[in-house]
Amino acid sequence: MPLSGNYALPCWELELTGEVGRYTFDSDIGFDDYTHYGFGVGRSFGPLSTSVNWVNSDGNGEDNFGEGADAHWLATISLETNL
């Protein structure tokens, strides 16, 4: 179960976010338990939100899922609507 939080920064209406999670598997699945973590910064402009995040996992995550679990940066843009 991941644990996450955010904090409103006093400048430019930015929000700092962070998360850490420990994932466990039954031994018969063949995956090792691993820890995932990351941090980022974002800002909302009305219904539009943007963020830049850095995410990573421990060595077991990389063993389970390869390069996809390596450290990397993510940039997101989202739009909230009432459709």
Protein Blocks (a to p, Z undefined) as FASTA:
>chain_A
ZZddddddfehhiacddddddddddfklopacdddddddddddehjbccddddddddfkl
mmmnommlmccdddddddddfZZ
